[in-house]
Amino acid sequence: MKEKKRQVALLKKRTIEIIGCIDSLLADRVCADIRYLSAVSIEPITLYIQSDGGDMRPALDVWSALRASQAPVIGVVQRFVASFAVLVLQACSERRMYPYAHLRVHSMTVSDFPVTDSDELVLAKLQVARREWEEILGLYATRMKRDIEEIRPLFVGNGGGRTYTVDRALREGLIDVIEKLQLGPVPP
């Protein structure tokens, strides 16, 4: 019950949160909240994101809802985002990060190859995964206003990916603004 009250209070302030793994349940809630707030008003929506990523399909559902929103959506990275959560951030009208935040991107990995699959089936799945990866790179490239080949190196590094500080994310075009911290009063 407390969580429901919290959600209602956030929606009244036109605020949505993505915290944790992006799965179907979270994506359904976020998409519904975006559609609701967009239908009520075209005033900006703030989307706070703190996520290690999640599943591709639910993340793409959120991406689509963000792109379809009539209201501008300001995405704010609180502390850390990775993987498909970074793609979600790219769909926002404005992409912001707190000064101490980080984001991690990597190329797509495929783990859906049971050892009982035939070589042909494994190759077919790999071809599908490569096509999907190229489509995802295309989404990034379009948002970043850069060529796919120019951004491809951003996703490759030690351990299969790269972690970016806020300054580097801004330089590379992964965010638009370094969010200024609004500190409250100092407790006595």
Backbone hydrogen bonds in HBPLUS format (Angstrom, degrees):
<---DONOR---> <-ACCEPTOR-->    atom                        ^
c    i                          cat <-CA-CA->   ^        H-A-AA   ^      H-
h    n   atom  resd res      DA  || num        DHA   H-A  angle D-A-AA Bond
n    s   type  num  typ     dist DA aas  dist angle  dist       angle   num
A0005-LYS N   A0001-MET O   3.11 MM   4  6.43 158.7  2.16 151.5 156.6     1
A0006-ARG N   A0002-LYS O   2.93 MM   4  6.18 154.1  2.00 149.2 157.0     2
A0007-GLN N   A0003-GLU O   2.91 MM   4  6.17 156.0  1.96 149.0 155.2     3
A0008-VAL N   A0004-LYS O   2.98 MM   4  6.23 159.3  2.02 149.3 154.5     4
A0009-ALA N   A0005-LYS O   2.93 MM   4  6.15 160.5  1.97 148.0 153.4     5
A0010-LEU N   A0006-ARG O   2.95 MM   4  6.19 156.1  2.00 149.1 155.6     6
A0011-LEU N   A0007-GLN O   2.92 MM   4  6.16 161.5  1.96 151.0 156.1     7
A0012-LYS N   A0008-VAL O   2.98 MM   4  6.23 150.7  2.07 148.3 155.9     8
A0013-LYS N   A0010-LEU O   2.95 MM   3  5.16 133.2  2.17 101.1 114.4     9
A0015-THR N   A0010-LEU O   2.90 MM   5  5.00 155.8  1.96 133.6 137.7    10
A0014-ARG N   A0011-LEU O   2.86 MM   3  4.65 159.0  1.90 105.5 109.3    11
A0046-THR N   A0014-ARG O   2.91 MM  32  6.37 165.9  1.93 160.7 164.4    12
A0016-ILE N   A0046-THR O   2.86 MM  30  6.28 158.4  1.91 161.6 167.9    13
A0048-TYR N   A0016-ILE O   2.89 MM  32  6.33 156.2  1.94 164.8 162.5    14
A0018-ILE N   A0048-TYR O   2.78 MM  30  6.16 156.8  1.83 165.1 172.5    15
A0050-GLN N   A0018-ILE O   2.81 MM  32  6.14 159.9  1.85 172.4 176.0    16
A0020-GLY N   A0050-GLN O   2.97 MM  30  6.47 157.8  2.02 153.2 156.1    17
A0022-ILE N   A0053-GLY O   2.73 MM  31  5.80 167.6  1.74 144.2 148.7    18
A0055-ASP N   A0022-ILE O   2.94 MM  33  6.09 155.7  2.00 164.5 162.9    19
A0027-ALA N   A0023-ASP O   2.91 MM   4  6.02 167.1  1.93 158.1 162.5    20
A0028-ASP N   A0024-SER O   2.87 MM   4  5.94 157.3  1.92 148.0 153.7    21
A0029-ARG N   A0025-LEU O   3.22 MM   4  6.48 159.5  2.26 146.0 150.7    22
A0030-VAL N   A0026-LEU O   2.92 MM   4  6.17 170.0  1.94 158.5 161.1    23
A0031-CYS N   A0027-ALA O   2.83 MM   4  5.89 167.9  1.84 153.2 157.1    24
A0032-ALA N   A0028-ASP O   3.01 MM   4  6.08 159.6  2.06 142.4 148.4    25
A0033-ASP N   A0029-ARG O   2.90 MM   4  6.13 158.6  1.95 150.8 157.0    26
A0034-ILE N   A0030-VAL O   2.90 MM   4  6.14 158.0  1.95 152.8 158.6    27
A0035-ARG N   A0031-CYS O   2.96 MM   4  6.17 168.9  1.97 153.3 156.1    28
A0036-TYR N   A0032-ALA O   2.90 MM   4  6.05 161.2  1.93 149.7 155.2    29
A0037-LEU N   A0033-ASP O   2.93 MM   4  6.07 176.6  1.93 153.5 154.6    30
A0038-SER N   A0034-ILE O   2.88 MM   4  5.92 156.9  1.94 150.2 157.4    31
A0039-ALA N   A0035-ARG O   2.96 MM   4  6.05 144.8  2.08 141.8 150.8    32
A0039-ALA N   A0036-TYR O   3.12 MM   3  5.18 121.7  2.48  96.0 110.5    33
A0040-VAL N   A0036-TYR O   3.00 MM   4  6.26 146.6  2.12 150.4 159.7    34
A0041-SER N   A0037-LEU O   3.16 MM   4  6.26 159.2  2.21 147.4 151.4    35
A0045-ILE N   A0072-PRO O   2.85 MM  27  6.24 159.4  1.89 159.3 166.4    36
A0074-ILE N   A0045-ILE O   2.75 MM  29  6.12 164.4  1.78 169.4 170.9    37
A0047-LEU N   A0074-ILE O   2.81 MM  27  5.95 170.2  1.81 150.2 152.5    38
A0076-VAL N   A0047-LEU O   2.82 MM  29  6.08 160.2  1.85 156.9 156.7    39
A0049-ILE N   A0076-VAL O   2.86 MM  27  6.01 164.6  1.88 158.5 157.8    40
A0078-GLN N   A0049-ILE O   3.24 MM  29  6.23 164.4  2.27 149.8 153.6    41
A0082-ALA N   A0051-SER O   2.94 MM  31  6.40 130.9  2.18 148.2 157.0    42
A0059-ALA N   A0055-ASP O   3.17 MM   4  6.24 156.5  2.22 147.8 155.0    43
A0060-LEU N   A0056-MET O   2.86 MM   4  6.10 154.9  1.93 157.1 164.7    44
A0061-ASP N   A0057-ARG O   2.93 MM   4  6.24 141.7  2.08 145.7 157.0    45
A0062-VAL N   A0058-PRO O   3.07 MM   4  6.43 156.3  2.13 148.4 153.0    46
A0063-TRP N   A0059-ALA O   2.89 MM   4  6.16 160.7  1.93 147.8 153.9    47
A0064-SER N   A0060-LEU O   2.90 MM   4  6.05 159.1  1.94 144.2 148.8    48
A0065-ALA N   A0061-ASP O   2.99 MM   4  6.28 157.3  2.04 147.6 153.9    49
A0066-LEU N   A0062-VAL O   2.90 MM   4  6.13 159.4  1.94 156.7 162.1    50
A0067-ARG N   A0063-TRP O   2.98 MM   4  6.25 159.0  2.03 149.9 155.7    51
A0068-ALA N   A0064-SER O   2.95 MM   4  6.11 141.2  2.10 143.6 154.2    52
A0069-SER N   A0065-ALA O   3.10 MM   4  6.14 120.5  2.47 137.8 151.0    53
A0069-SER N   A0066-LEU O   3.28 MM   3  5.25 148.0  2.39  97.7 106.8    54
A0093-SER N   A0073-VAL O   2.80 MM  20  5.26 126.2  2.09 138.7 154.7    55
A0094-GLU N   A0073-VAL O   3.42 MM  21  6.76 157.1  2.48 141.4 142.5    56
A0075-GLY N   A0094-GLU O   2.83 MM  19  6.14 155.3  1.89 175.4 174.2    57
A0096-ARG N   A0075-GLY O   2.73 MM  21  5.90 159.7  1.77 157.6 164.8    58
A0077-VAL N   A0096-ARG O   2.86 MM  19  6.20 159.5  1.90 137.5 142.9    59
A0098-TYR N   A0077-VAL O   3.11 MM  21  6.27 156.9  2.16 165.2 165.8    60
A0102-HIS N   A0079-ARG O   2.93 MM  23  6.29 146.4  2.04 138.0 146.0    61
A0081-VAL N   A0102-HIS O   3.15 MM  21  6.70 145.2  2.28 143.0 153.3    62
A0104-ARG N   A0081-VAL O   2.83 MM  23  6.34 147.5  1.94 144.6 155.5    63
A0085-ALA N   A0082-ALA O   2.97 MM   3  5.49 144.0  2.10 146.2 141.4    64
A0083-SER N   A0104-ARG O   2.91 MM  21  6.34 135.5  2.11 150.1 164.0    65
A0086-VAL N   A0083-SER O   3.04 MM   3  5.66 143.8  2.18 115.2 124.0    66
A0088-VAL N   A0084-PHE O   3.06 MM   4  6.37 152.6  2.14 142.4 149.0    67
A0089-LEU N   A0085-ALA O   3.09 MM   4  6.36 154.7  2.15 139.1 145.3    68
A0090-GLN N   A0086-VAL O   3.07 MM   4  6.41 144.7  2.20 141.9 151.1    69
A0090-GLN N   A0087-LEU O   3.03 MM   3  5.04 119.7  2.41  94.0 109.3    70
A0091-ALA N   A0088-VAL O   3.02 MM   3  5.42 146.6  2.14 109.1 118.6    71
A0092-CYS N   A0089-LEU O   3.06 MM   3  5.51 159.8  2.10 114.0 120.4    72
A0176-ASP N   A0095-ARG O   2.73 MM  81  5.17 163.4  1.75 138.5 144.5    73
A0177-VAL N   A0095-ARG O   3.10 MM  82  6.42 154.7  2.17 155.6 158.8    74
A0097-MET N   A0177-VAL O   3.17 MM  80  6.72 141.3  2.32 150.3 161.5    75
A0179-GLU N   A0097-MET O   2.71 MM  82  5.40 150.0  1.79 135.6 143.6    76
A0101-ALA N   A0098-TYR O   3.01 MM   3  5.28 165.6  2.03 118.4 122.8    77
A0103-LEU N   A0164-TYR O   3.03 MM  61  5.29 153.8  2.10 142.2 150.5    78
A0164-TYR N   A0103-LEU O   2.66 MM  61  5.29 167.3  1.68 164.4 168.6    79
A0105-VAL N   A0162-ARG O   2.93 MM  57  5.56 151.7  2.01 160.5 163.7    80
A0162-ARG N   A0105-VAL O   2.82 MM  57  5.56 157.6  1.87 161.0 168.6    81
A0117-ASP N   A0114-PRO O   2.96 MM   3  5.58 166.8  1.98 120.6 125.0    82
A0122-VAL N   A0118-SER O   2.98 MM   4  6.28 162.6  2.01 155.9 160.6    83
A0123-LEU N   A0119-ASP O   2.94 MM   4  6.15 162.4  1.97 150.3 155.0    84
A0124-ALA N   A0120-GLU O   2.90 MM   4  6.11 152.2  1.98 144.2 152.3    85
A0125-LYS N   A0121-LEU O   2.91 MM   4  6.15 160.4  1.95 151.9 156.5    86
A0126-LEU N   A0122-VAL O   2.94 MM   4  6.14 154.8  2.00 147.8 155.2    87
A0127-GLN N   A0123-LEU O   2.94 MM   4  6.16 153.0  2.02 146.2 153.0    88
A0128-VAL N   A0124-ALA O   3.06 MM   4  6.35 155.3  2.13 146.9 153.1    89
A0129-ALA N   A0125-LYS O   2.93 MM   4  6.18 162.3  1.96 149.5 154.5    90
A0130-ARG N   A0126-LEU O   2.91 MM   4  6.14 154.6  1.97 147.4 154.3    91
A0131-ARG N   A0127-GLN O   3.01 MM   4  6.25 155.6  2.07 145.6 151.8    92
A0132-GLU N   A0128-VAL O   2.90 MM   4  6.19 161.4  1.93 154.3 159.6    93
A0133-TRP N   A0129-ALA O   2.88 MM   4  6.09 154.8  1.94 146.7 153.8    94
A0134-GLU N   A0130-ARG O   3.00 MM   4  6.23 156.6  2.05 146.7 152.3    95
A0135-GLU N   A0131-ARG O   3.00 MM   4  6.30 152.0  2.08 147.0 154.8    96
A0136-ILE N   A0132-GLU O   2.92 MM   4  6.23 153.7  1.99 149.3 156.5    97
A0137-LEU N   A0133-TRP O   2.85 MM   4  6.12 161.8  1.88 153.2 158.2    98
A0138-GLY N   A0134-GLU O   2.93 MM   4  6.12 145.6  2.05 138.6 148.4    99
A0139-LEU N   A0135-GLU O   3.05 MM   4  6.46 141.3  2.20 140.7 150.4   100
A0139-LEU N   A0136-ILE O   3.03 MM   3  5.06 121.0  2.39  95.8 110.5   101
A0140-TYR N   A0136-ILE O   3.07 MM   4  6.49 160.6  2.11 154.3 158.4   102
A0141-ALA N   A0137-LEU O   2.80 MM   4  6.02 168.7  1.81 155.6 159.0   103
A0142-THR N   A0138-GLY O   2.93 MM   4  6.01 161.2  1.97 145.9 150.6   104
A0143-ARG N   A0139-LEU O   3.10 MM   4  6.27 165.0  2.12 147.8 151.8   105
A0144-MET N   A0140-TYR O   2.80 MM   4  5.96 158.9  1.84 157.9 164.6   106
A0145-LYS N   A0141-ALA O   2.83 MM   4  5.68 110.4  2.32 135.8 151.3   107
A0146-ARG N   A0141-ALA O   2.97 MM   5  4.98 161.8  2.00 140.9 146.0   108
A0145-LYS N   A0142-THR O   3.25 MM   3  5.01 149.5  2.35  93.7 102.7   109
A0150-GLU N   A0147-ASP O   3.02 MM   3  5.14 128.8  2.29 100.0 114.1   110
A0151-ILE N   A0147-ASP O   3.16 MM   4  6.56 143.4  2.30 150.2 160.1   111
A0151-ILE N   A0148-ILE O   3.11 MM   3  5.32 126.4  2.41  99.6 112.9   112
A0152-ARG N   A0148-ILE O   2.92 MM   4  6.00 139.7  2.09 153.8 165.3   113
A0154-LEU N   A0151-ILE O   2.85 MM   3  5.41 146.4  1.96 119.7 130.1   114
A0155-PHE N   A0152-ARG O   3.17 MM   3  5.88 165.7  2.19 123.0 126.8   115
A0156-VAL N   A0153-PRO O   3.30 MM   3  5.38 170.3  2.31 109.1 112.0   116
A0160-GLY N   A0157-GLY O   3.02 MM   3  5.32 140.9  2.18 138.0 132.0   117
A0169-ALA N   A0165-THR O   2.88 MM   4  6.03 160.2  1.92 154.8 161.1   118
A0170-LEU N   A0166-VAL O   3.00 MM   4  6.16 151.2  2.08 144.3 151.4   119
A0171-ARG N   A0167-ASP O   3.02 MM   4  6.30 161.3  2.05 146.4 151.4   120
A0172-GLU N   A0168-ARG O   2.89 MM   4  6.05 156.2  1.94 152.3 158.3   121
A0174-LEU N   A0169-ALA O   2.86 MM   5  5.05 143.6  2.00 158.9 159.4   122
A0173-GLY N   A0170-LEU O   3.18 MM   3  5.22 149.5  2.27 100.1 109.2   123
